[in-house]
Amino acid sequence: MNYIDAFVLPVPTKNIAAYRAMSRKAGRIWRKHGALGFFETVGDDLTVPMGLPFPKLLKLKKGEVAVFSWILYKSRAHRDRVNGLAMKDPAMDAMTKKMPFDIDRMSMGGFKVFVDV
């Protein structure tokens, strides 16, 4: 079964264009090194009647939006290999100097896919 890295983060709406540009570059890097897919989504319908809505989870401030992202891999070992290569890619240096979001409020983790229908 596949493996994913998933991320939920707050992005100021004024930085969405910069975040999108950064994500496109990152996506090309990860795909170049073997990731099967690279996805970025921006919150659209986040006022849900049950559970813990993303805005509350992220403690979104006025002028921020939730972004949910994931990178698809063949396995955890494949993820570890791809991430190692991507993080050493020289193109990453300029991208990681200034992030268009609050990295301290980002949540992330690796997940085994256990249902794929």
C-alpha positions as CSV (number, residue, x, y, z in Angstrom):
1,M,0.0,0.0,0.0
2,N,1.0,3.6,-0.6
3,Y,2.3,6.1,2.0
4,I,1.7,9.8,2.3
5,D,3.1,12.8,4.1
6,A,0.3,15.1,5.1
7,F,0.3,18.8,6.2
8,V,-2.2,21.2,7.5
9,L,-1.1,24.8,7.9
10,P,-2.4,28.4,8.1
11,V,-1.5,30.7,5.3
12,P,-2.3,34.4,5.3
13,T,-4.6,35.1,2.3
14,K,-2.3,37.9,1.2
15,N,0.4,35.2,0.8
16,I,-1.6,32.6,-1.2
17,A,0.1,33.6,-4.5
18,A,3.6,33.3,-2.9
19,Y,2.6,30.0,-1.3
20,R,1.3,28.6,-4.6
21,A,4.5,29.6,-6.4
22,M,6.6,28.0,-3.6
23,S,4.4,24.8,-3.7
24,R,4.8,24.5,-7.5
25,K,8.6,24.6,-7.2
26,A,8.5,22.1,-4.3
27,G,6.2,19.8,-6.2
28,R,8.6,19.8,-9.2
29,I,11.4,18.9,-6.8
30,W,9.6,16.1,-5.1
31,R,8.3,14.7,-8.4
32,K,11.8,14.9,-9.9
33,H,13.1,12.7,-7.1
34,G,10.3,10.2,-7.4
35,A,7.2,11.2,-5.5
36,L,4.1,9.8,-7.1
37,G,2.0,12.9,-6.5
38,F,2.1,16.3,-4.9
39,F,-1.2,18.0,-3.9
40,E,-2.0,21.4,-2.3
41,T,-5.6,22.3,-1.4
42,V,-7.0,25.5,0.1
43,G,-9.9,25.6,2.5
44,D,-13.2,26.3,0.9
45,D,-16.0,24.8,3.0
46,L,-14.7,24.8,6.6
47,T,-17.7,25.6,8.6
48,V,-18.7,22.0,9.4
49,P,-21.3,21.0,12.1
50,M,-19.3,18.2,13.6
51,G,-15.8,17.3,14.7
52,L,-13.0,19.9,15.1
53,P,-13.1,22.3,12.1
54,F,-9.7,23.1,10.6
55,P,-10.0,26.9,11.4
56,K,-10.4,25.9,15.1
57,L,-7.6,23.3,14.9
58,L,-5.2,25.8,13.4
59,K,-6.4,28.7,15.5
60,L,-6.8,30.7,12.3
61,K,-6.5,34.4,12.6
62,K,-8.4,37.0,10.6
63,G,-7.0,37.0,7.1
64,E,-5.7,33.4,7.2
65,V,-6.9,30.3,5.4
66,A,-6.3,26.6,6.0
67,V,-4.2,24.7,3.5
68,F,-4.2,20.9,3.4
69,S,-1.4,19.2,1.5
70,W,-0.1,15.7,0.8
71,I,2.7,14.0,-1.0
72,L,2.1,10.4,-2.3
73,Y,4.8,7.7,-2.2
74,K,5.0,3.9,-2.9
75,S,6.0,3.2,0.7
76,R,7.6,4.7,3.8
77,A,11.0,3.6,2.6
78,H,10.3,5.3,-0.8
79,R,9.2,8.4,1.1
80,D,12.4,8.4,3.2
81,R,14.5,8.1,0.0
82,V,12.6,10.8,-1.9
83,N,12.6,13.2,1.0
84,G,16.4,12.7,1.5
85,L,17.0,13.6,-2.1
86,A,14.5,16.5,-2.2
87,M,16.0,18.1,0.9
88,K,19.5,18.0,-0.6
89,D,18.4,19.5,-3.9
90,P,20.1,22.8,-4.4
91,A,16.7,24.3,-5.5
92,M,15.5,24.0,-1.9
93,D,17.9,26.5,-0.5
94,A,16.2,29.6,-1.8
95,M,12.7,28.3,-1.1
96,T,13.4,27.6,2.6
97,K,14.8,31.1,3.4
98,K,11.5,32.8,3.9
99,M,8.2,30.8,4.2
100,P,4.9,32.5,3.3
101,F,3.2,30.9,6.3
102,D,3.7,30.4,10.1
103,I,5.8,27.2,10.1
104,D,5.4,26.9,13.9
105,R,1.6,26.3,13.4
106,M,2.0,23.7,10.7
107,S,1.0,20.2,11.5
108,M,2.4,17.3,9.6
109,G,3.0,13.5,9.7
110,G,3.5,10.4,7.7
111,F,0.6,8.0,7.1
112,K,0.2,4.4,5.9
113,V,-2.6,4.1,3.4
114,F,-4.8,1.3,4.7
115,V,-8.0,1.8,2.6
116,D,-7.8,2.5,-1.1
117,V,-11.0,1.8,-2.9
